[in-house]
Amino acid sequence: MIGNRTQLATTDARDVALACLEAGIDAGHPRRVIHEAVALEGDTLHVADTTYDLGAYDDLVVLGGGNAAAHVAAALEAVLGDRIDRGVVVTDDPTDLESVTVCVGDHPVPSERGVEGTRRLLEAADAADERTLVLAAITGGGSALMAAPAGDISLADLQATTDALLESGADIHEINAVRKHCSALKGGQLARRLAPATVVGVLLSDVVGNDLSVIASGPVAPDESTFDDALTVIDRYEIDVPVAVANRLERGSTGAIPETPGSDDPVFDRVSNHIVADGMTVLEVASEVAAERGYEPLVLSTRMRGEARESATTHVAIAEEVLATGTPVSPPAVLLSGGETTVTVTGDGTGGPNQEFATSAACSLEGGITVAAVDTDGIDGASDAAGGIVDDGTVDDPKHAQDALAANDVFPYLDKRNALVKTGPTGTNLNDLRVFVIEEPAAADRCSDDE
């Protein structure tokens, strides 16, 4: 999975960290989680704890989008075979499918081919009726990939707004409040197009707290955010959006444009959503690997958020406490966390939240602590790296590292130090995974003596 693993695994601690990354990411792959959550017995379809009688429907359709959507569709085909009549998914990680059409889009900024693929998705949605059972394959990354500019908004307007939101430091809830109200699909609007079909959401969550309305901007989930909320985000972060976007949000705020459907909307009467994997799926298996390697694992949280470099400082402080006092766990230990940190972009460099996390952590690491941080979809920011892996030997020039962070240009900094983790597309998207490997003080001392 990690293409440059041999070059990265230069110490036992790094090898353990990389093993935790690989096992955690693999645990969340659709080929595993779908087979655990979805089963077919005769005409009875089981999805999590809910059953559906396929005999009650004329058509079984798979629709959706996201980084892992094609792999979800492939896993559904493996379970359901020719019971699937047709489908359309939009993704940036395509795979060959039998019954479902795969349309390629782009992430994290929407593209023309994403718009075209989403148009085909919406056409398929419009063809559904009350005798159609729709399996909605929704995963992280769907907000950018399922691009459906609403009203007078152009693709260029959507791209500029997405860029500004991603660079603003806003969290995913705030970003999606805006994106939902610039879209013809997000914020429950795909469910509106599908009604009165029966819709079964099969979701991989990359969202802190598993808020259904935020995963891929909630295309088949009720939306409680409003046009006013979207305007508040624009004002709070002083985002300069295109005129067409500003006009749409203002008109929606006055009631001239209908709101996205909320939980009391009848379009959701025949919609159910099932999260089949999330950040804890990743952390549990990474924890098992750490224990197998002889380390005491401790899951800190699946809900870490905030500025990446500030979160790194907090994580390092906990790791230092473990090393110094054995609290809250005694070394050798592995600390694990998930969630989604953000970066307020003020420079024009290359990198991403996990690379900034790793670089910031490396600035203050002492011997005996190794840190790895990746985005489980394999794409950190707009770079081709999943994240980074560092230890106390990574930064020998703190000022250079701080300059790279200030310029949001940590990718070349880590690249020169053989500290980038490169996986390529992983087939899943379950948020960030961070691993802190903490050795026994004696082991750390021995490493220093050997050096």
C-alpha positions, 0 to 999 in steps of 0.5 A: 500500500505504501509505495515508498515503505522500504525507504521510510522504514529505517527504524523499528519504530517507523516500521511499527508506525507504517504497519499501523497505517497500512492495517488501519487503512486496509480495515476501512476498504469497501471490500471488507466493510461492505461484506460485513454489512451487506448480505443477500439471502434469497430475495432478502437484502440485509443492510446493517440491521435493516432488511429489504424485500427485493421482490417488492421492487422492479429495479435495483440501482446503485447511485452515488459518489466520493473517493471510494464510491466505485469500490463500494459499488464493486463490493455491492456487485460482489454481493448482489451480482446481476440483481443490480440493474444499473447505476452511476457513481462519480469518483476519482478512483475508478475501477471496472464494474459490471452493471454500474457506470463509473464517471471520473471527477476530480477532488478536492476542487470540482471539474468539468468532467465531474459536472458531466458525471454528476449530470448523468447521475442526476438523470439516472435519479430522475428515472427512479420511481416508487418501484425502484430500490436505490443503494446510495454509495456515498463516501468522503470526497463526494462534495467535490466529485459530485459537482452540480452548480445550482442556478446561475452559478458556473463551474468556475464560480464553484471552483473559486468558492471551493478554493477559498473555503479550503484555504480559509481555515473553516471546518468541514461543517462550515464549508459544506453549509456553503457548498450545499446551498450552491448545489443542485444535489447536496443537502438532501437534494438528491433524495428530493430528486429520487423520491418516491423511490426507496433509498438506502444510503451505504456510507463511509464516514470521513466526518468527525461525529458521523454527521450524515448531513456532512458526509459528501455534503449529505446528498440523501440526508436531511439538512438543517443548515440554511442560506443564512448559515452559509452567509455567516460562514462567508462573513466570518472567514471574510471569503471573497466569493464570486458574484453569482454565489453571493447573489444566490446566497442572498436570494436564498436568505430572503426566501426567493430560493427554496431551502434544502430539505430538512428532517420533516420533509416527506422526501425522506419518508422512504430514505434510510442511511447506514454508516458501514465504516468510520474513523473508529474502524481504522483506529481499532485495527491499527490498535490491534497491530500495535498490540501485536508488535508489543506496544501498549495501544491507546486511542486518544480520540476519533474527533481531533480537529482544529489547526493542524500545527496546533493539534500536533503540539498537543499530541506531542505533549501527551507523547512526552508525558508518556515517555517521561512519566508513563501517564496515561500509558506506559511505554513502549506505547502507541498513541492513535487518533483520528479526526480532521484538522484544518489549515488556514492558508496564508502562503502559496506552497504545497502540502496538506493538514497531515504534512503540516501536522507531521512537520510541526510535531517534528520541530519539538520531538525528542528521542524515542518518539516517532510520528506518522500522520496521513489522510486515509484516502491517500490524498493530503491537501492538493499533493500526491502524498498521503501525509508524513512520517517523522522522528527526532532526526527529521528536523535539524534546522528548526527555522527552515521548518518553521519557514516552510510551515509559514509558507504552507510549503511543507511538501518539499521540506518533507520530500527532501528529508525522505519523510513523505508517505505515498500510498496513491488512492487507497480505495477508502476515505475515513478521515485522518489517521495519526500514529505516535510510537513511543519507545521505552526510554532505555531503547531510545537511549540505546538508539542514541548510543548506537548513532 
